[in-house]
Amino acid sequence: MINYSFINIAIYALIVVGFAVVTVMLSAVVGPKAKSKEKLSPYECGVEPVGNARFSFPVKYYIIALMFLIFDVEVVFMYPWAIVVRPLGAYGMYEMGVFILIVLVGFVYAWKKGAFEWE
């Protein structure tokens, strides 16, 4: 049995995927194909590129990025909770306190390990 409440979503998904496929195919067919040394070279604000473009970033960069994502996700979970805090009552306050405590323990752990120190 087909659930008809999802038909609108399926139609929308087909339209989106179809548009993406048609746009990519159309740009490949219609787009310019003139290749030259200048067009294939990397552009760096009019300056000739120096050195290798492939170098590794310090691990600290990725750790800081992950910490940002963790705390950003925390805020995403706190916003809907703030909207419905009154109907939840004391139980909702307790659950959010546990959630904040868990994230705070992770924050203190990362702080003690030196994840926020930039050298």
Order of alpha helices (4+ residues) and beta strands (2+ residues): alpha-alpha-alpha-alpha
